[in-house]
Amino acid sequence: MTLPHSPSARPAAHRTPSSDRWLMVRKFLKHGTTIASFSPSSRFLSRAVVRDIDFDTAKVVVELGAGTGPITHELMRRVRPHTRCVIVEQDPDFCTRLRQKFPAADIVEGDAAHIDRILADRGIRHVDHVLSGLPLPSFPAHLRDSIIASSTRWLNPTGSFRQLTNMPWVYRGLYREYFYAVAFKLVPLNLPPGGVYVCSGYRGTITP
Ligand SMILES: C[S@@+](CC[C@H](N)C(=O)[O-])C[C@H]1O[C@@H](n2cnc3c(N)ncnc32)[C@H](O)[C@@H]1O
């Protein structure tokens, strides 16, 4: 169950602990493409993911592939008591760390491919925003299709699917195959330079 976040419970300004960096490096060396990054997202990139979300109206925000939680951190700083957040991460060690950092958050140790069931279990029928840190381009096409389809199925018409990347613009064409509208926000201060695809208007799956 997600508990509301009172302002006093919000995390302070973000500095990536070296223990998070080491955990990410270890996971990257062990699992490679399912982690896809040897370092947690910077605060610049994490802020860009949540910037311009209207938290006055957002009732449900889902994060997929939270890792050590840099985006979760920015999310928790901004959410209002009326916003439910569901944070999905498949790696148990990352989940342990997320629960230590965000004890009041709904951290789900599970596969983003099962987002349908995760939301149904919580009685959630509408989602305002999906924040994805998943390395979707390196997933098999059918898995990427299935995750995008099942997470956007619940999106409100004004909602967004936000995908972070460390390869600016490269996958714009890919996301345009899934969504009618794809904007890209460049974050040059991230190392390497990164950005966020803000997608809306789901077209349908692209694999036959
Ligand atoms: C590139 S890292 C991003 C981590 C974090 N969001 C960040 O910005 O630093 C990708 C994360 O997605 C997680 N992941 C990969 N496949 C997943 C899946 N099918 N379901 C849930 N999480 C997954 C990995 O364990 C990893 O934590």
The ligand as a MOL file (V3000), in Angstrom:
LIG
                    3D

  0  0  0     0  0            999 V3000
M  V30 BEGIN CTAB
M  V30 COUNTS 27 29 0 0 0
M  V30 BEGIN ATOM
M  V30 1 C 19.3640 1.8630 -16.5530 0
M  V30 2 S 18.9070 1.2320 -14.9680 0 CHG=1
M  V30 3 C 18.0290 2.6830 -14.4000 0
M  V30 4 C 17.9930 2.7770 -12.9060 0
M  V30 5 C 17.4600 4.0990 -12.3690 0
M  V30 6 N 16.1220 4.3670 -12.8290 0
M  V30 7 C 18.3480 5.2410 -12.7330 0
M  V30 8 O 17.8840 6.1360 -13.4490 0
M  V30 9 O 19.4990 5.2800 -12.2750 0 CHG=-1
M  V30 10 C 17.6310 0.0680 -15.4080 0
M  V30 11 C 16.8940 -0.5580 -14.2440 0
M  V30 12 O 15.8010 -1.3300 -14.7590 0
M  V30 13 C 15.7060 -2.5380 -14.0140 0
M  V30 14 N 15.0060 -3.5210 -14.8510 0
M  V30 15 C 15.4510 -4.0980 -15.9950 0
M  V30 16 N 14.5200 -4.9090 -16.4940 0
M  V30 17 C 13.4430 -4.8360 -15.6660 0
M  V30 18 C 12.1480 -5.4350 -15.6710 0
M  V30 19 N 11.7710 -6.2860 -16.6360 0
M  V30 20 N 11.2890 -5.1270 -14.6840 0
M  V30 21 C 11.6520 -4.2610 -13.6890 0
M  V30 22 N 12.8650 -3.6630 -13.6230 0
M  V30 23 C 13.7470 -3.9440 -14.6030 0
M  V30 24 C 17.1370 -2.9010 -13.7180 0
M  V30 25 O 17.2290 -3.8160 -12.6360 0
M  V30 26 C 17.7290 -1.5160 -13.4150 0
M  V30 27 O 17.5610 -1.2060 -12.0670 0
M  V30 END ATOM
M  V30 BEGIN BOND
M  V30 1 1 1 2
M  V30 2 1 2 3
M  V30 3 1 2 10
M  V30 4 1 3 4
M  V30 5 1 4 5
M  V30 6 1 5 6
M  V30 7 1 5 7
M  V30 8 2 7 8
M  V30 9 1 7 9
M  V30 10 1 10 11
M  V30 11 1 11 12
M  V30 12 1 11 26
M  V30 13 1 12 13
M  V30 14 1 13 14
M  V30 15 1 13 24
M  V30 16 1 14 15
M  V30 17 1 14 23
M  V30 18 2 15 16
M  V30 19 1 16 17
M  V30 20 1 17 18
M  V30 21 2 17 23
M  V30 22 1 18 19
M  V30 23 2 18 20
M  V30 24 1 20 21
M  V30 25 2 21 22
M  V30 26 1 22 23
M  V30 27 1 24 25
M  V30 28 1 24 26
M  V30 29 1 26 27
M  V30 END BOND
M  V30 END CTAB
M  END
